[in-house]
Protein backbone atom coordinates (compact mmCIF):
# COMPACT_ATOMS: atom_id res chain seq x y z
CA UNK A 1 0.00 0.00 0.00
CA UNK A 2 1.18 3.50 -0.73
CA UNK A 3 0.63 6.37 1.69
CA UNK A 4 0.55 10.13 1.27
CA UNK A 5 0.35 13.06 3.66
CA UNK A 6 -3.14 14.34 4.38
CA UNK A 7 -2.57 18.04 3.76
CA UNK A 8 -0.42 19.52 6.50
CA UNK A 9 -1.85 17.34 9.28
CA UNK A 10 1.17 15.12 9.75
CA UNK A 11 -1.05 12.11 9.05
CA UNK A 12 -0.09 9.65 6.34
CA UNK A 13 -3.10 8.01 4.77
CA UNK A 14 -3.38 5.15 2.35
CA UNK A 15 -3.87 6.21 -1.26
CA UNK A 16 -6.87 3.90 -1.29
CA UNK A 17 -9.57 4.53 1.30
CA UNK A 18 -12.56 2.37 2.09
CA UNK A 19 -15.84 4.19 1.68
CA UNK A 20 -18.39 2.77 4.07
CA UNK A 21 -21.63 4.10 2.60
CA UNK A 22 -22.68 0.72 1.23
CA UNK A 23 -21.60 -1.57 4.07
CA UNK A 24 -24.99 -1.60 5.78
CA UNK A 25 -27.15 -1.45 2.70
CA UNK A 26 -29.87 1.05 1.94
CA UNK A 27 -32.16 2.07 -0.92
CA UNK A 28 -29.12 2.80 -3.10
CA UNK A 29 -27.03 -0.30 -2.45
CA UNK A 30 -29.53 -2.98 -1.45
CA UNK A 31 -29.14 -5.47 1.36
CA UNK A 32 -25.67 -6.23 2.67
CA UNK A 33 -24.75 -9.12 4.92
CA UNK A 34 -23.06 -7.91 8.11
CA UNK A 35 -20.48 -10.71 7.96
CA UNK A 36 -19.50 -9.67 4.42
CA UNK A 37 -19.19 -6.02 5.42
CA UNK A 38 -17.02 -6.82 8.43
CA UNK A 39 -14.89 -9.16 6.30
CA UNK A 40 -14.45 -6.32 3.77
CA UNK A 41 -13.24 -3.94 6.48
CA UNK A 42 -10.85 -6.58 7.83
CA UNK A 43 -9.52 -7.30 4.31
CA UNK A 44 -8.94 -3.57 3.80
CA UNK A 45 -7.04 -3.38 7.10
CA UNK A 46 -4.95 -6.42 6.14
CA UNK A 47 -4.16 -4.79 2.77
CA UNK A 48 -2.85 -1.67 4.54
CA UNK A 49 -5.84 0.63 4.12
CA UNK A 50 -5.80 3.07 7.02
CA UNK A 51 -8.43 5.63 5.92
CA UNK A 52 -12.09 4.77 6.38
CA UNK A 53 -14.80 7.14 5.23
CA UNK A 54 -18.29 7.20 6.71
CA UNK A 55 -21.02 9.67 7.64
CA UNK A 56 -23.83 10.07 10.13
CA UNK A 57 -26.40 9.61 7.34
CA UNK A 58 -24.93 6.45 5.80
CA UNK A 59 -27.50 3.82 6.71
CA UNK A 60 -28.93 6.33 9.20
CA UNK A 61 -25.84 5.87 11.38
CA UNK A 62 -25.52 2.11 11.00
CA UNK A 63 -22.42 2.50 8.82
CA UNK A 64 -20.62 4.13 11.75
CA UNK A 65 -21.82 1.37 14.08
CA UNK A 66 -20.58 -1.36 11.72
CA UNK A 67 -17.23 0.36 11.16
CA UNK A 68 -16.65 0.80 14.89
CA UNK A 69 -17.56 -2.84 15.52
CA UNK A 70 -15.25 -4.11 12.77
CA UNK A 71 -12.29 -1.95 13.79
CA UNK A 72 -12.47 -2.90 17.46
CA UNK A 73 -9.01 -2.89 19.02
CA UNK A 74 -7.45 -1.76 15.73
CA UNK A 75 -9.09 1.69 16.00
CA UNK A 76 -5.80 3.35 16.93
CA UNK A 77 -4.18 2.09 13.72
CA UNK A 78 -6.54 3.91 11.36
CA UNK A 79 -7.96 7.29 10.47
CA UNK A 80 -11.71 7.68 10.47
CA UNK A 81 -13.26 10.38 8.34
CA UNK A 82 -16.89 11.05 9.15
CA UNK A 83 -19.27 13.79 8.14
CA UNK A 84 -21.86 16.03 9.73
CA UNK A 85 -24.95 16.39 7.54
CA UNK A 86 -25.70 19.80 6.10
CA UNK A 87 -29.01 19.90 7.99
CA UNK A 88 -27.05 19.78 11.27
CA UNK A 89 -24.89 22.89 10.92
CA UNK A 90 -26.17 25.01 13.76
CA UNK A 91 -23.72 24.91 16.70
CA UNK A 92 -25.82 22.73 19.03
CA UNK A 93 -26.64 20.39 16.13
CA UNK A 94 -22.97 20.00 15.20
CA UNK A 95 -22.07 19.08 18.77
CA UNK A 96 -24.96 16.61 19.04
CA UNK A 97 -24.11 15.05 15.67
CA UNK A 98 -20.45 14.67 16.64
CA UNK A 99 -21.32 13.13 20.01
CA UNK A 100 -23.71 10.68 18.31
CA UNK A 101 -21.07 9.73 15.73
CA UNK A 102 -18.47 9.15 18.45
CA UNK A 103 -20.90 6.90 20.30
CA UNK A 104 -21.84 4.93 17.19
CA UNK A 105 -18.16 4.53 16.20
CA UNK A 106 -17.20 3.47 19.73
CA UNK A 107 -14.30 5.93 19.83
CA UNK A 108 -13.23 9.06 21.66
CA UNK A 109 -12.13 10.97 18.54
CA UNK A 110 -12.77 11.40 14.83
CA UNK A 111 -9.63 12.01 12.80
CA UNK A 112 -11.28 14.06 10.04
CA UNK A 113 -14.71 15.57 10.62
CA UNK A 114 -16.18 17.01 7.46
CA UNK A 115 -19.17 19.12 6.49
CA UNK A 116 -20.98 16.71 4.17
CA UNK A 117 -22.55 19.17 1.70
CA UNK A 118 -22.43 22.94 1.24
CA UNK A 119 -25.23 25.08 2.56
CA UNK A 120 -25.76 28.75 1.86
CA UNK A 121 -27.88 29.84 4.83
CA UNK A 122 -25.70 29.10 7.85
CA UNK A 123 -23.49 31.45 9.86
CA UNK A 124 -20.09 30.07 8.85
CA UNK A 125 -18.32 31.82 11.73
CA UNK A 126 -20.48 29.84 14.16
CA UNK A 127 -19.96 26.60 12.23
CA UNK A 128 -16.17 26.88 12.28
CA UNK A 129 -16.08 28.13 15.87
CA UNK A 130 -18.04 25.03 16.92
CA UNK A 131 -15.80 22.71 14.92
CA UNK A 132 -12.77 24.38 16.48
CA UNK A 133 -14.19 23.79 19.99
CA UNK A 134 -14.60 20.11 19.14
CA UNK A 135 -10.93 20.10 18.10
CA UNK A 136 -9.89 21.78 21.35
CA UNK A 137 -11.86 19.14 23.28
CA UNK A 138 -10.00 16.36 21.42
CA UNK A 139 -13.17 14.97 19.86
CA UNK A 140 -12.08 15.97 16.35
CA UNK A 141 -8.48 16.06 15.15
CA UNK A 142 -8.98 17.83 11.82
CA UNK A 143 -11.81 19.59 9.97
CA UNK A 144 -12.65 19.18 6.31
CA UNK A 145 -15.30 19.72 3.70
CA UNK A 146 -17.05 17.33 1.36
CA UNK A 147 -18.71 17.99 -1.98
CA UNK A 148 -17.85 21.70 -2.06
CA UNK A 149 -17.45 22.90 -5.64
CA UNK A 150 -15.45 25.95 -6.67
CA UNK A 151 -18.46 28.25 -6.23
CA UNK A 152 -19.12 26.80 -2.77
CA UNK A 153 -15.51 27.36 -1.74
CA UNK A 154 -15.58 30.90 -3.08
CA UNK A 155 -18.77 31.60 -1.11
CA UNK A 156 -17.09 30.74 2.20
CA UNK A 157 -16.11 33.99 3.87
CA UNK A 158 -12.33 34.05 4.44
CA UNK A 159 -12.81 34.99 8.08
CA UNK A 160 -14.90 31.85 8.67
CA UNK A 161 -11.84 29.61 8.60
CA UNK A 162 -9.61 31.89 10.66
CA UNK A 163 -10.07 29.63 13.69
CA UNK A 164 -8.31 26.74 12.04
CA UNK A 165 -7.39 25.28 8.70
CA UNK A 166 -9.69 23.27 6.50
CA UNK A 167 -7.70 20.11 5.91
CA UNK A 168 -9.47 18.72 2.88
CA UNK A 169 -12.32 18.88 0.43
CA UNK A 170 -13.50 15.38 -0.39
CA UNK A 171 -15.08 15.13 -3.82
CA UNK A 172 -16.90 12.02 -4.93
CA UNK A 173 -14.53 9.67 -6.70
CA UNK A 174 -14.70 5.92 -6.87
CA UNK A 175 -14.90 3.11 -9.39
CA UNK A 176 -18.50 4.07 -10.22
CA UNK A 177 -18.23 7.87 -10.07
CA UNK A 178 -15.22 9.24 -11.95
CA UNK A 179 -16.51 12.58 -13.28
CA UNK A 180 -13.73 14.63 -11.67
CA UNK A 181 -11.26 13.00 -14.06
CA UNK A 182 -12.82 15.10 -16.79
N, C-alpha and C positions, 0 to 999 in steps of 0.2 A: 504494500500500500504506500502511496505517496502522500505526503503531508505538506501543507502550506500554512503560512501565518494567517490568522484571521485579523485583518487590518493591523492595527497597532496594539492589539490586546496582549500580545505575548503568548497567545494560545496557538498551538499548531493543530490544525484540523485535517482530517483525511480529505483527499480531493473528491472522494465519493462519500456522500452522506446517505443515510437511510431516512427517507420520508415516511412518516408513520400515519398518514391520513387514512390509508386503506386497511390498516391492520385489524381494525375491528368491524369493518364492513359498514355500509350505509347505502343510501339510495343510489349513490354513484358507483360504488364498487361491488355491491352485492355481499352476500354472506361470506364471512371468513372464519375458518376454524381457529379457535384460540391456540391450539397446539401448533398449528402451522405458523401463526404469527409469531409466537414465542421462538419457535425454531428459526424463523427468518432473522429475528433480532440476534439470536445467539450465533448464527452463521455470519452475520455482518460483524459482530464483535470478533469472532475467530479470524475473519479476513482482515482485521485491522481497522475497520470503520470505527471512528470515535466521535462522529457528529450525527446526532439523531434529532430530526425535526418533527415537531408535533404542534398542536394548538388546542386551546380550550374548546374549540368548536368541532374538532375532529371526532366524530362519533359521539358528540355531545359530552366530551370529556373522557370517554372510554379509551381513546387512544393513549392519553396520558397515563391512565390506570394500567393499561397493558404494558406500556413501555417501562413504567416503574417496576412492575412485577417481574418483567423479563430481565431487567438490568440487575436487580437485587444488589448483592454485595459488590458488583462491578461498577456501581454508580460513579465512584471516584475516578474511574479510568476513562470516562467519556465526557463529552460536552452535550448538554441538552439545550436545544433551541426551541422555545415555545412562544406562543403568540397570544396577545390580548386582542379580543375581537373589537372591531371598530365601534360597536354599539356600547362598549364598556370603557369609554375614554374620559369620563369625568373622574376626578381624583379618587373619590370613595369607591367607584366601580373598578378602577385599575387595581387598587389595593385588594379589594375583595376577589377579583379575578386572579391575581397573583397568588394570594393565600390559597384559593381553591386549587389552582394548578399545582402548587407545592404539595398540598395534601394528596391530590390524585397521583402525583409522581412519586410520592413517598420520599421526598428529599427536602433538604433545608435551603437549597439554592437552585436557581436557574442560571445557566451560563450565559445565555443570550436570550433576552426577553424582547420581543419585537411587536410593534404595532402592525396588526395583520393587514389592514387595508387603510388607505387614506380616507380622511373625512374632512370636510371643509368648514364645519360649524362648531369646532371645539376650540377652547382657549389653549393654544399650544404651550404657552408659558406654564399653565397649570399641569398639563400633561407631562412635560419634561421635568418639572419640579417634583412631581409625584414619582416618576420613574427614578429620578436621582435619589429621592429618599429611600426607595426600595434598595438601591445600590448601597447607600450608606448603612442600611440595616443588614447588609449581607445576603439579602434574599435574591438579588439579581446581581450578576457580575458585570454584564455589559448590556447595552440597549441598542436595538436595531429597528429597522423598518422592513416592511414586506409589501411588495406589490405597489410601490410608489413609482410612478412614471416621472419623466422629466418635469412635466407641468406640476405634478404634486410636490416634487422636491423644491421647485422654484416658488411654490406657494407657501412653503414653511418660512415663517419669519426668522431671519438670522438670529435674533435674540432668543428665540425659543430653545435653541440648542446650547446656549451659553453655559448651562449648568453641567454639561458633560458631552462628550463626543457621541455621535451616532456611529456605531461600529460597522453597520452593514445595511444593505438594502437587498433583501432576498427577492429575486424575480423568479417567476415560475420557469423551471427548466428541468425536464426529465425525459425519459425515453419516449413519452407520448406527447409532450408539449415542448417543442423546440423552436418556437417562433423567434426568440431573441437571437438566434443564429443569423437571422435575416435582417 
